Each structure stands twice: as structure tokens, then as C-alpha cells.
Amino acid sequence: MHHSCQEGTWLREAELKCDVSAEEIRSIMEVIAATGKFWHDWDMLKSLLSFRLKQVLAEYPEAQMVSGVESQQSSLSGETYPELVKRLDEALLSFVEGPPFTLQRLCEILLNPKGTYTNLSKLALALEKNLLVTSTLTMCTDPYPTEVVQKPDEPDKASEVPSGQTDPVPNGVETVAGDGDEEMTDAEADENTTNTDSEMQEEKVTETSDGDSDIRSDANPSQELCTSSEQQNR
């Protein structure tokens, strides 16, 4: 139980040092997790992260084990819980000039550790991986974002906009295609009408030609009769 008292002392000391509420700490970390940038003094931010680190580690069942040091060492790869906390905290505090370039991922893990890591040993490995780096970040000089917390909702809104924009496009295409079909139908109808008119005109011409030939044939016998009668009179 001794390490539980020591853990409580760590948390109280860290809280006194940072003088920031848990809600404010979470808000700051959410901005970093969303943007990958930081706007606060690194020493102050480092104290906040140290406080949150110890708070997260204390939430796992392995931190509450009271059956002895050996059981802790077996579950935490050969080290006790206090040793693990001290090692990870020292790795974080070793960054003097600025935070590790993995700061964004570090904040993501500390904001929702149990969503990814089911036990303390896996969490410790992930934290260690992100703390054992050498490259650092510099403080951002852009205006501090005020609505970053709403960022997770933005992809949904963004996905709604394209769908609204794309809907009219297929409809427009369908409308154009429909008009085209109607125009083609009209053109075909006109063509059929024209063909019908042409056929009717051809039939009329044929009938007229036949009529003229019949008239001519009818006229010839009368002429022949007249000629023969004249010859008889002579």
C-alpha cells in the first residue's frame, strides 16, 4: 500500500505545480491532439503532461496491486509500478528545449488510454516508444484555435456538403439525357412524317402519270374514227 500513498503524493505535487484544473489540462491536450502544435510555455506544458501521465497510469488495475512486489514485476516486465512511473516521467522531463516531435500522439494516448491499451504494460510500451525520441517541436506562433474541440464533427459536415453538391449533377445529366431523347424522338417523328409525305407525293405523281396516259389512249381512237370517215367521204 506504500506505493499508493506515494502515488497520491506525486499527483498532489504535480497539481500544485501546474495550478491548472483537470478540465483545462484536457482542453489543452485536445487542441494539441487535433492540431499537432502547441502554444504554451514548454515548462508549464511539461508539468501538465507529467500530471496527466501519472493520473493515467494510476487508473490501471496493475497500479492497485497489493499482493507483493513480485506480482507487480511479473505484470510490468520486471519492474514495479513506482519504478515504471518514475522511468516514464523522467523520460518526459528530460526534454528541456521543447516537447518531443511525437507530442500529438502522446496527447492522443493520454486522452484516451484505455480505448487502445487494455493493460498497463502495453500502455507503458506505447508511452516509452513516443518518449524515447530526440527530435523536438517549436512553439506555434499562429493564433490559438478556439473551436478545435468541434473538429471531429467537421468531417461529417464536410461529407454532407459534397453529397448535396453531387446530387444535382446526376439529376442534371438525366434531364439533359431526357431532353436529348425527346429531341431525337421528335426528329424521328419529323423524319417519318417527311418520308410519308414524300411517299404520298410519289404516289400522286404516279397516279397523275397513269391518268394522262389513259387520257391519251382514249383520245387516239376518236382521232382514228375521224380520219377514216374523211377518207370515205372523199
Backbone bond lengths (Angstrom), bond angles and torsions (degrees), N, CA, C in turn:
res aa  C-N    CA-C-N  psi(-1)  N-CA   C-N-CA  omega(-1)  CA-C   N-CA-C  phi
1 M - - - 1.463 - - 1.515 111.31 -
2 H 1.346 116.32 -13.21 1.452 119.18 -175.82 1.522 111.33 -61.78
3 H 1.341 115.61 -39.14 1.465 117.57 -177.09 1.517 111.38 -68.52
4 S 1.347 118.86 -24.67 1.460 120.59 177.47 1.519 110.32 -67.82
5 C 1.313 116.68 -39.95 1.466 120.18 177.11 1.524 110.12 -66.00
6 Q 1.341 115.04 -40.38 1.464 119.24 179.26 1.520 110.50 -64.23
7 E 1.340 115.27 -39.68 1.464 120.54 178.57 1.521 110.84 -62.17
8 G 1.341 117.31 -42.93 1.458 120.99 178.09 1.515 111.26 -62.19
9 T 1.314 116.30 -37.32 1.468 120.50 178.45 1.525 110.64 -65.12
10 W 1.337 116.47 -42.03 1.471 120.82 178.34 1.523 110.75 -58.61
11 L 1.326 115.21 -47.09 1.457 119.73 -176.96 1.525 111.41 -64.63
12 R 1.315 116.26 -41.16 1.476 119.31 -179.90 1.522 110.67 -65.80
13 E 1.323 116.35 -41.63 1.464 120.22 179.36 1.531 110.87 -64.29
14 A 1.325 116.04 -43.37 1.466 120.00 179.94 1.517 110.53 -64.34
15 E 1.345 117.09 -39.09 1.457 120.64 -179.31 1.523 110.69 -66.64
16 L 1.325 116.43 -37.66 1.463 120.17 178.71 1.527 110.82 -68.05
17 K 1.324 116.49 -37.34 1.460 120.59 -178.55 1.528 111.69 -66.80
18 C 1.329 116.70 -45.00 1.466 118.97 -174.55 1.524 111.84 -82.36
19 D 1.347 117.85 -26.52 1.467 122.01 177.18 1.531 111.14 51.68
20 V 1.319 116.55 39.95 1.460 122.78 179.61 1.526 107.73 -133.13
21 S 1.325 116.22 140.15 1.461 120.05 -178.82 1.528 110.91 -70.66
22 A 1.321 115.18 160.76 1.466 120.26 179.80 1.528 111.07 -61.44
23 E 1.341 116.34 -34.93 1.468 120.21 178.96 1.525 111.16 -65.79
24 E 1.325 115.73 -40.78 1.471 119.72 179.28 1.522 111.08 -67.38
25 I 1.334 115.38 -39.01 1.465 119.23 177.93 1.525 110.04 -61.19
26 R 1.319 115.12 -45.64 1.465 119.40 -179.88 1.531 111.34 -63.05
27 S 1.320 116.59 -40.68 1.459 120.75 179.81 1.528 111.19 -61.93
28 I 1.322 116.18 -43.80 1.469 120.84 179.09 1.525 110.51 -62.79
29 M 1.327 115.57 -42.53 1.463 119.82 -178.90 1.531 111.59 -68.67
30 E 1.318 116.96 -33.56 1.471 120.33 177.77 1.527 111.16 -65.10
31 V 1.328 116.16 -38.01 1.469 120.23 177.17 1.529 110.10 -63.51
32 I 1.328 116.24 -43.76 1.468 120.44 179.78 1.522 110.48 -65.42
33 A 1.337 116.36 -42.77 1.468 120.55 -179.50 1.525 111.57 -63.89
34 A 1.338 116.51 -32.91 1.468 120.58 -178.36 1.523 112.61 -81.34
35 T 1.333 117.59 -31.49 1.468 120.86 -173.33 1.521 114.33 -108.48
36 G 1.340 117.06 -25.78 1.457 120.00 -174.61 1.522 112.58 76.93
37 K 1.339 116.98 11.93 1.470 122.18 -179.37 1.529 109.98 -124.62
38 F 1.332 116.12 162.04 1.469 119.43 176.59 1.526 109.84 -134.34
39 W 1.342 115.41 147.20 1.466 121.80 -175.04 1.530 112.85 -118.74
40 H 1.317 118.27 -5.50 1.458 121.64 -173.89 1.526 111.46 -99.74
41 D 1.318 115.05 160.33 1.458 120.80 175.05 1.528 109.01 -56.92
42 W 1.321 116.56 133.74 1.454 119.63 -173.31 1.528 112.31 -64.46
43 D 1.293 118.48 -38.13 1.469 120.08 179.29 1.526 110.88 -61.52
44 M 1.330 116.35 -42.64 1.458 119.98 178.43 1.525 110.53 -67.63
45 L 1.338 116.33 -44.53 1.460 120.92 -179.81 1.528 110.89 -64.13
46 K 1.310 115.85 -36.10 1.465 119.96 179.07 1.525 110.93 -63.86
47 S 1.326 116.75 -37.46 1.468 120.97 177.22 1.526 110.72 -65.28
48 L 1.337 116.31 -39.51 1.462 120.12 178.33 1.528 110.78 -64.20
49 L 1.322 116.12 -44.39 1.458 120.06 -179.45 1.522 111.22 -66.51
50 S 1.319 116.61 -36.75 1.463 120.74 177.76 1.526 110.54 -63.38
51 F 1.318 116.26 -42.64 1.464 121.18 177.79 1.527 110.68 -62.44
52 R 1.329 116.26 -46.57 1.466 120.42 -178.88 1.527 110.94 -66.82
53 L 1.317 117.35 -36.98 1.461 121.80 178.33 1.527 110.88 -58.66
54 K 1.335 116.42 -49.21 1.470 120.78 -179.51 1.527 110.91 -66.95
55 Q 1.328 115.72 -35.26 1.464 120.34 179.02 1.533 110.60 -64.50
56 V 1.328 116.62 -44.20 1.467 121.62 -179.31 1.526 111.03 -66.08
57 L 1.319 116.87 -45.49 1.464 120.18 -179.47 1.526 111.21 -60.84
58 A 1.325 117.02 -34.29 1.464 121.48 -178.28 1.525 112.44 -72.09
59 E 1.333 117.95 -15.69 1.467 121.25 -177.37 1.524 112.91 -79.53
60 Y 1.326 118.46 -14.32 1.462 121.24 -177.42 1.525 111.12 -85.93
61 P 1.328 116.93 147.18 1.470 120.70 -177.65 1.524 113.52 -57.65
62 E 1.347 116.42 -33.52 1.468 119.00 -179.03 1.520 111.89 -59.32
63 A 1.332 116.44 -26.00 1.464 119.71 -179.77 1.521 111.45 -71.81
64 Q 1.335 116.75 -19.96 1.461 120.97 -176.73 1.528 112.49 -99.59
65 M 1.317 117.77 5.50 1.469 120.52 -177.50 1.520 110.24 -66.67
66 V 1.323 115.63 128.20 1.471 120.85 -177.30 1.521 111.03 -123.30
67 S 1.332 117.06 11.24 1.462 120.40 -176.49 1.520 113.22 -83.43
68 G 1.328 117.03 -1.87 1.452 119.06 176.54 1.513 112.79 132.98
69 V 1.317 114.89 164.00 1.454 121.30 -177.57 1.519 111.39 -67.33
70 E 1.334 117.79 -36.41 1.464 121.31 -175.86 1.533 111.52 -62.51
71 S 1.339 117.24 -42.34 1.462 119.79 179.55 1.525 110.88 -65.72
72 Q 1.310 116.46 -35.46 1.474 120.18 176.65 1.516 110.53 -66.14
73 Q 1.317 115.85 -43.57 1.461 119.69 -178.26 1.524 111.54 -64.69
74 S 1.341 116.90 -35.34 1.461 119.89 -179.87 1.527 111.28 -70.45
75 S 1.332 117.92 -33.23 1.465 120.81 -179.08 1.517 112.33 -85.30
76 L 1.316 117.40 -19.80 1.461 121.08 -177.46 1.523 112.33 -115.94
77 S 1.318 116.19 33.49 1.471 122.11 173.99 1.523 112.58 56.74
78 G 1.312 116.66 46.36 1.457 120.43 171.41 1.510 116.38 89.64
79 E 1.312 119.74 6.54 1.462 121.23 176.89 1.522 110.49 -131.74
80 T 1.295 115.94 154.02 1.458 120.42 179.17 1.526 110.19 -79.96
81 Y 1.305 114.90 167.74 1.470 119.48 -179.89 1.529 111.81 -60.71
82 P 1.336 119.37 -47.58 1.479 118.76 178.23 1.528 112.66 -59.74
83 E 1.328 115.83 -36.12 1.464 119.02 178.92 1.531 110.91 -66.38
84 L 1.321 115.87 -39.29 1.465 120.65 178.46 1.526 110.86 -63.61
85 V 1.327 116.33 -47.32 1.467 120.36 -179.51 1.525 110.30 -60.84
86 K 1.309 116.38 -44.38 1.464 120.69 -178.45 1.526 110.93 -63.68
87 R 1.333 116.99 -42.35 1.468 120.87 -178.23 1.527 111.26 -64.09
88 L 1.327 117.27 -46.54 1.462 120.44 -179.17 1.528 111.57 -68.66
89 D 1.316 116.80 -38.32 1.462 119.99 -179.90 1.525 110.71 -67.04
90 E 1.306 116.51 -39.98 1.466 120.02 178.40 1.532 110.87 -66.22
91 A 1.330 116.45 -35.18 1.471 119.75 177.34 1.525 110.04 -63.72
92 L 1.335 116.95 -38.86 1.466 120.84 178.06 1.527 110.96 -69.00
93 L 1.319 116.33 -45.30 1.468 120.71 -176.98 1.525 112.64 -71.01
94 S 1.328 117.17 -13.48 1.464 119.85 -178.81 1.528 112.17 -73.07
95 F 1.325 116.93 -13.88 1.472 120.03 177.43 1.529 108.40 -82.02
96 V 1.324 115.73 112.68 1.465 121.21 -174.51 1.525 111.73 -100.35
97 E 1.315 117.17 -47.68 1.463 121.56 -175.03 1.528 112.66 -72.71
98 G 1.294 116.83 -33.63 1.463 120.91 -177.73 1.515 110.34 -177.17
99 P 1.319 117.59 173.69 1.461 121.15 -178.47 1.520 111.90 -71.93
100 P 1.327 117.40 158.25 1.467 119.84 176.35 1.526 110.29 -63.31
101 F 1.329 115.87 152.27 1.467 118.80 -178.64 1.529 111.35 -66.27
102 T 1.320 116.68 -11.20 1.470 122.02 176.81 1.528 111.54 -89.55
103 L 1.318 117.49 18.50 1.467 121.59 -175.35 1.529 112.09 -56.64
104 Q 1.315 117.02 -41.41 1.466 120.22 -178.58 1.526 111.20 -59.80
105 R 1.330 116.35 -48.96 1.466 120.42 179.73 1.524 111.05 -65.95
106 L 1.305 116.29 -36.13 1.462 121.10 178.54 1.526 110.55 -60.61
107 C 1.323 116.05 -43.68 1.467 120.47 178.78 1.525 111.08 -67.66
108 E 1.320 116.95 -38.04 1.465 120.08 177.82 1.525 110.78 -60.17
109 I 1.321 116.28 -42.66 1.469 120.63 179.82 1.523 110.76 -65.88
110 L 1.322 116.76 -45.78 1.466 120.58 -176.50 1.528 112.54 -70.79
111 L 1.321 117.95 -22.63 1.464 120.96 178.10 1.525 111.83 -75.98
112 N 1.326 116.70 -35.28 1.469 120.10 -177.94 1.529 110.09 -145.31
113 P 1.327 117.53 68.30 1.467 120.15 -174.56 1.522 113.60 -67.13
114 K 1.328 116.81 -42.28 1.467 119.82 -175.04 1.523 112.56 -74.59
115 G 1.320 117.09 -12.47 1.454 119.32 176.23 1.519 112.22 -69.39
116 T 1.341 116.83 -20.57 1.463 121.20 -178.69 1.521 112.60 -120.68
117 Y 1.330 116.77 -39.06 1.467 121.12 -173.06 1.527 110.17 -111.97
118 T 1.326 114.93 116.42 1.465 120.22 -173.30 1.521 113.44 -82.08
119 N 1.310 117.62 -20.61 1.469 119.19 177.99 1.524 110.64 -136.25
120 L 1.303 114.77 166.14 1.467 121.01 -172.44 1.524 112.42 -67.35
121 S 1.324 117.20 -34.92 1.465 118.99 -177.90 1.534 111.35 -65.26
122 K 1.349 116.96 -39.57 1.466 119.98 177.69 1.526 111.05 -67.47
123 L 1.327 116.20 -39.90 1.466 119.77 177.19 1.523 110.33 -62.63
124 A 1.335 116.29 -43.05 1.464 120.62 -179.17 1.525 110.98 -60.81
125 L 1.329 117.30 -40.50 1.465 120.70 179.24 1.528 111.09 -64.53
126 A 1.339 116.23 -40.86 1.467 120.19 179.51 1.525 111.00 -65.81
127 L 1.322 116.90 -43.41 1.469 120.66 179.00 1.527 110.63 -65.02
128 E 1.322 115.63 -41.87 1.460 119.85 179.97 1.527 110.77 -62.06
129 K 1.315 116.12 -41.89 1.464 120.82 179.91 1.521 111.24 -60.01
130 N 1.325 116.84 -38.03 1.465 120.80 -177.90 1.527 113.26 -85.58
131 L 1.316 117.03 -10.41 1.468 120.10 179.04 1.524 112.51 -102.11
132 L 1.325 116.99 -21.09 1.464 119.89 -179.80 1.527 110.47 -90.18
133 V 1.314 115.01 59.36 1.467 122.15 176.84 1.524 107.95 -127.83
134 T 1.313 116.06 168.85 1.464 119.32 -177.75 1.527 113.34 -115.84
135 S 1.319 117.98 -30.50 1.468 120.62 -178.51 1.527 110.49 -70.15
136 T 1.328 115.42 146.68 1.466 120.54 -178.08 1.529 111.17 -127.17
137 L 1.317 115.24 167.51 1.464 122.69 177.92 1.522 110.11 -105.12
138 T 1.322 115.62 158.10 1.460 120.90 173.96 1.524 109.50 -107.57
139 M 1.314 115.58 155.04 1.460 120.28 -177.21 1.527 110.85 -64.32
140 C 1.323 116.18 138.63 1.461 121.59 -179.66 1.530 110.05 -78.91
141 T 1.318 115.60 140.35 1.469 120.55 179.67 1.529 112.39 -106.08
142 D 1.324 116.82 -0.20 1.466 119.90 176.84 1.528 109.91 -70.03
143 P 1.332 117.66 161.20 1.470 119.95 176.78 1.524 110.86 -58.03
144 Y 1.315 115.59 141.38 1.465 120.52 -178.76 1.527 109.66 -68.61
145 P 1.327 118.73 127.11 1.475 120.42 -178.83 1.519 111.21 -66.87
146 T 1.315 115.64 142.84 1.468 120.24 -177.78 1.519 112.85 -110.21
147 E 1.340 117.82 -13.70 1.459 120.04 -177.32 1.524 111.59 -128.88
148 V 1.329 115.72 33.62 1.460 119.68 -177.93 1.515 110.96 -68.01
149 V 1.330 116.59 -29.04 1.460 120.18 -178.23 1.521 110.74 -61.37
150 Q 1.334 117.06 -27.19 1.457 120.84 -179.01 1.526 112.18 -83.51
151 K 1.315 116.71 -1.55 1.462 120.37 -175.22 1.525 113.68 -59.26
152 P 1.375 120.12 -39.42 1.464 118.56 179.46 1.520 113.76 -58.71
153 D 1.354 117.55 -24.08 1.460 120.24 -179.97 1.523 111.99 -81.24
154 E 1.341 116.78 -20.55 1.455 120.68 -174.70 1.528 113.81 -64.05
155 P 1.369 118.98 -38.94 1.461 116.80 178.53 1.517 113.22 -58.65
156 D 1.381 116.34 -35.25 1.458 118.97 178.65 1.524 110.35 -65.20
157 K 1.373 115.05 -43.31 1.460 118.56 179.05 1.522 110.23 -64.18
158 A 1.325 114.22 -40.59 1.464 118.26 -178.88 1.521 110.50 -64.59
159 S 1.357 115.58 -35.64 1.457 117.80 -179.27 1.514 111.57 -71.90
160 E 1.371 115.15 -26.09 1.456 118.15 178.97 1.530 111.32 -72.12
161 V 1.338 115.56 -35.95 1.467 119.48 -175.94 1.512 112.44 -63.77
162 P 1.371 117.36 -49.27 1.462 116.43 179.68 1.519 112.63 -60.59
163 S 1.372 116.15 -36.86 1.458 117.51 -178.94 1.516 110.37 -64.33
164 G 1.349 115.33 -38.08 1.456 118.71 177.80 1.515 111.43 -67.45
165 Q 1.336 115.95 -32.29 1.456 119.31 -178.64 1.518 111.64 -79.11
166 T 1.325 115.68 -31.16 1.457 118.01 -175.97 1.514 112.12 -81.83
167 D 1.345 116.83 -23.16 1.461 118.77 -178.38 1.522 112.79 -58.75
168 P 1.360 117.59 -46.75 1.467 116.93 -178.60 1.522 113.35 -63.60
169 V 1.327 116.95 -25.54 1.460 118.87 -175.25 1.517 111.77 -64.82
170 P 1.373 117.97 -50.34 1.465 116.57 177.54 1.512 112.20 -61.90
171 N 1.368 115.87 -38.86 1.453 118.74 178.90 1.520 110.76 -60.93
172 G 1.343 115.02 -41.52 1.460 119.01 178.93 1.515 111.09 -62.03
173 V 1.331 114.79 -40.12 1.462 118.43 179.97 1.513 110.46 -65.01
174 E 1.356 114.18 -41.22 1.458 117.93 179.93 1.527 110.59 -63.13
175 T 1.339 115.77 -40.39 1.466 119.72 -179.54 1.520 110.66 -62.62
176 V 1.327 115.09 -45.23 1.462 119.22 179.35 1.513 110.02 -62.14
177 A 1.332 115.36 -42.93 1.460 118.70 -179.62 1.510 110.34 -63.41
178 G 1.341 116.91 -39.17 1.458 120.84 179.30 1.511 110.87 -63.04
179 D 1.330 116.82 -46.11 1.462 120.40 178.29 1.519 110.31 -60.10
180 G 1.319 115.62 -40.75 1.456 119.62 -179.84 1.512 111.09 -62.57
181 D 1.353 115.03 -41.25 1.460 118.20 178.80 1.518 110.87 -63.99
182 E 1.356 115.00 -41.12 1.456 118.61 179.05 1.524 111.07 -63.19
183 E 1.343 115.75 -42.62 1.458 119.60 179.75 1.522 110.65 -63.05
184 M 1.330 115.22 -40.86 1.457 118.73 179.64 1.524 110.38 -65.30
185 T 1.355 114.86 -39.60 1.468 118.79 178.61 1.520 110.39 -63.09
186 D 1.357 114.93 -44.27 1.468 118.96 177.74 1.520 111.05 -60.69
187 A 1.316 116.10 -43.28 1.461 120.23 -178.92 1.519 110.47 -63.19
188 E 1.358 115.13 -41.05 1.458 118.47 178.57 1.521 110.55 -64.46
189 A 1.360 115.08 -40.02 1.466 118.92 179.26 1.524 110.28 -63.12
190 D 1.359 115.64 -44.00 1.468 119.43 178.27 1.519 110.74 -60.86
191 E 1.331 113.71 -41.41 1.464 118.04 -178.72 1.526 110.80 -64.40
192 N 1.350 114.80 -42.13 1.466 118.69 178.96 1.525 110.70 -63.70
193 T 1.372 114.77 -41.23 1.466 118.99 179.32 1.523 110.69 -62.34
194 T 1.338 114.93 -43.80 1.467 119.94 179.38 1.519 110.87 -61.04
195 N 1.345 114.29 -44.29 1.465 118.24 179.35 1.524 111.13 -62.33
196 T 1.349 115.30 -40.33 1.471 119.46 179.77 1.522 110.69 -63.95
197 D 1.369 115.30 -44.48 1.470 119.20 178.58 1.523 110.65 -60.18
198 S 1.326 115.99 -42.16 1.465 119.77 -179.11 1.518 110.63 -63.02
199 E 1.345 114.56 -42.18 1.466 118.03 -179.99 1.525 110.82 -63.81
200 M 1.364 116.04 -40.70 1.460 119.84 179.79 1.525 110.55 -64.19
201 Q 1.362 114.96 -41.97 1.463 118.12 179.53 1.524 110.91 -63.42
202 E 1.320 116.11 -40.07 1.460 119.73 179.47 1.527 110.67 -63.59
203 E 1.376 114.25 -40.44 1.461 117.84 179.02 1.530 110.49 -63.21
204 K 1.365 116.14 -41.94 1.469 119.86 179.47 1.518 110.95 -62.23
205 V 1.326 116.40 -43.70 1.464 120.15 179.50 1.513 110.31 -60.84
206 T 1.321 115.16 -42.17 1.475 119.60 179.90 1.514 110.99 -63.25
207 E 1.369 114.47 -45.02 1.462 118.57 179.44 1.536 110.86 -61.83
208 T 1.343 116.68 -41.61 1.471 121.07 -179.84 1.524 111.04 -62.16
209 S 1.330 114.76 -42.40 1.467 119.17 -179.95 1.515 110.52 -63.63
210 D 1.326 116.33 -41.44 1.465 120.57 179.31 1.524 110.24 -64.79
211 G 1.344 115.79 -39.71 1.473 120.18 179.70 1.516 111.44 -63.65
212 D 1.330 116.75 -42.73 1.471 120.32 -179.86 1.521 110.75 -62.99
213 S 1.312 115.13 -41.27 1.468 117.79 -178.85 1.508 111.18 -66.70
214 D 1.357 114.83 -35.66 1.466 118.16 178.01 1.529 110.47 -65.56
215 I 1.339 115.48 -42.01 1.474 119.43 -179.89 1.518 110.59 -61.52
216 R 1.359 114.04 -43.53 1.461 117.80 -179.32 1.531 110.48 -62.91
217 S 1.304 116.88 -39.79 1.470 120.11 -178.64 1.519 111.07 -68.00
218 D 1.353 115.27 -34.57 1.465 118.98 178.29 1.535 110.67 -69.64
219 A 1.316 116.24 -34.74 1.464 120.06 -177.01 1.522 111.83 -72.34
220 N 1.250 121.32 -29.46 1.460 124.05 -175.68 1.530 113.17 -63.58
221 P 1.346 121.83 -43.40 1.484 120.08 179.63 1.512 112.95 -60.66
222 S 1.306 117.99 -38.51 1.473 120.15 -179.49 1.521 110.55 -63.73
223 Q 1.337 114.19 -40.44 1.460 117.64 178.90 1.535 110.38 -63.94
224 E 1.321 114.99 -38.72 1.465 118.83 -179.24 1.533 110.69 -65.68
225 L 1.367 116.94 -37.83 1.462 121.31 178.99 1.537 110.80 -63.50
226 C 1.318 114.00 -44.10 1.467 119.03 179.38 1.523 110.39 -60.77
227 T 1.231 118.65 -41.93 1.463 123.32 -176.94 1.525 110.38 -66.63
228 S 1.312 116.08 -42.57 1.469 119.30 -178.46 1.526 111.44 -68.59
229 S 1.335 118.02 -36.60 1.463 121.50 179.36 1.519 110.42 -67.38
230 E 1.288 116.53 -37.74 1.461 120.19 178.91 1.524 110.03 -64.26
231 Q 1.311 116.02 -39.22 1.460 119.82 -178.58 1.534 110.05 -66.88
232 Q 1.340 117.13 -36.75 1.461 120.07 179.76 1.536 110.80 -66.79
233 N 1.321 117.62 -39.94 1.457 121.13 -179.50 1.520 110.25 -62.73
234 R 1.285 115.81 -36.38 1.446 119.54 179.69 1.514 108.93 -69.75
